[in-house]
């Protein structure tokens, strides 16, 4: 076998910009502007400037840029590339700079001590101590003894710096200063000497008692304040406050102000400094603020196009929008994404795993995995059926890129990804595409190629006010909520309907029962994926594979739900959107006694107290009564759904734990958690996002539902006798009820009835489906 030739990836360096490199995204312009503010003799001091931005936005690079401009106002070559060498140059004040990485001193007892130590070290590096010794030797400068004593006392109290100061006076008398037990007392006591020392350094002359702000300034850069622990953040801010009465002092802070404010709130919560108080606290310290602007996509495109082809080749460049979307237009993250993709690809090439893989497909897939929340990644990687996984990915693309009709078809599968955590996922899905050769085998290789950056943690939940799949719920205030039914409720060609429900938000379900009963059913027109036969609304469930049962690691799963497996229903069918109601069942009974004594008060509630044999008899009656409508609809027949048909209609193709997704929400179904204690009108939870991906309502909670199937172990096989209508064994119940908890109100939960002939109770009803008679051949 010939020896493989290894390739070497080129990567971006992610450290803050070195001063000799050209800054990107206008940072040199920003830095020059800030430097001119700092050096302007009319800018009053003390002054604190806050540079605000998220991690990775370039705060450190900008601070370093400003510092270098102050240190080298005419540039390295004296040609003034920093825009100070002009007619105004002589009027700019001279600056001495200090760099203080606040987070590096998290373990220090007092940040003020650390800050002064850093200032003294900068003075030493700038050879101020040599000048100070020369001045001290001058017999005409006796006042500088106080400066020397300050330095001596600091070294004794807080650790030696080896500054090498010579003393005229006896230094021993300052070795045990009783007033220096508290750090702030120390600096208060030597305040005048410290100010003189700062003035000596800034002006380089011995005749200044304090900094003269029109001629000079001490500029202290404090970086990474947002990486400090809350107590150290507060200490740093307190240290700054001690300098705010000193002329000629300028602080430049680099931090995410939101994080700093949160740290202030945490540290001072006992003093009541929270919310607006914490904001006011910071505003008293920071007088001037600059928010690093978001990088526009065009600037990022220009940046990528300017890079060497060894870092960003043509294939990557063609997908620059995907890379930017995956990184959320953040300079550091864009570089990290490109570095990671390059490293992953070269690992795959050098190991031979990239053979037969389209590079563009690889880039799109890797970008998608980096943008996707953990719950999406977990969903993709947990599929055991390759074809179903492939279908899920293609449906995700259709969800964001397809025609409106296609989007409506698949949107129910992706209710979990309408939240803020999935914003980047949606953005990347809008940008990517795969080649014609992207099949289930290619997807399999992409998933397992060189350990992609995935986690199996499945996190869900939808925030109030976000899209609830089939509808949106927007709180107005503590007394009202607006529920908007989208086009999914009204058909592809319909228009949204908005219903304002007044009252406490926790009472919105009760209000809907009073105001919105039958609301969805009444306004919903016939459409390609919905039809009405005999007064029953049916929704379309397409042929194809779906995930049935539960994984072993599902905390709620029962033994009879395992193993999880893939079932291929090779036919289309139509499932009743709602459980059969008391009123609908009364039509069948005619003058006979109803199974629910107070059914006229609960016409739109599910019918209960019906046995499996009652349900079968109803189906036979319906087929005879509405045979003309069934014939017109395509020679269909009505029956109880098999448990496979029921489960697919409830959870969709991709195995949702609950109809709406993988996180339980008591506001989306009538289980014991909702504390209703009784049945609710059918369809009440549709407007709250409780419907299944295909649009079926109340698939969990409200009442248990009979299915056609006899109880048998998994895997499901329709031809093993479990769909024999003459069988006298236990029949499967599905969906849970109002008096059962969420572990039963799941799509995969299987319960069974021991007495098929007369098992009737107040939490047991049924729904029906219609199908082509040819389906009988597959059962």
Buried (B, 14 or more C-beta within 10 A) or exposed (E): EEEEEEEEBBBBEEEBBEBEEEBBBEBBEBBBBBBBBBBBBEBEBBBBBBBBBBBBBBBBBBBBBBBBBBEBBBBEEEEBBBBBBEEEEEEBBEBBBBBBBBBBBEEBEBBBBBBBBBBBBBBBEBEBBEBBBEBBEEEEBEEBBBBBBBBBBBBBBBEEBEBEBEBEEEBEEBEEBEEBEEBEEBBEBBBEBBBBBBBBBBBBEBEBEBBBBBBBBBBBBBBBBBBBBBEBBBBBBBBBBBBBEBBBBBBBBBBBBEBBBBBBBBBBEEEEBBEEEBBEBBEEBBBBBBEBEEBEEEBBBEBBEEBEEEBBBEEBBEBBBBBBBBBBBBBBBBBBBBBBBBEBBBBBBBEEBBEEBBBBBBBBBBBBBBBBBBBBBBBBBBBEBBBBBBBBBBBBBBBBBBEEEBBBBBBBBBBBBBBEBBBBBBBBBBBBEBEEEBEBEBBEBBBEBBEBEBEEEBBBBBEEEBBBBBBBBBEEEEEBBEBBBBBBBBBBEBEEBEBEBEBEBEEBBBBBBEEBBBBBBEBBEEBEBBBBBBEBBBBBBEEBBBBBBBBEEBEBBBEBBBEBEBBEBEBEBBBBBBBBBBBBBBBBBEEEEBBBEEBEEBBBBBBBBBBBBBBBEBBEBBBEBBBEBBEEBEEBBBBBBBBBBBBBBBBBBBBBBBBBBBBBBBBBBBBBBBEBEEBBBBBBBBBBBBBBBBBBBBBBBBBBBBBBBBBBEBBBEBEEEBBEEEBEBBBBBBBBBBBBBBBBBBBBBBBBBEEBEEBBBBBBBBBBBBBBEEBEEEB
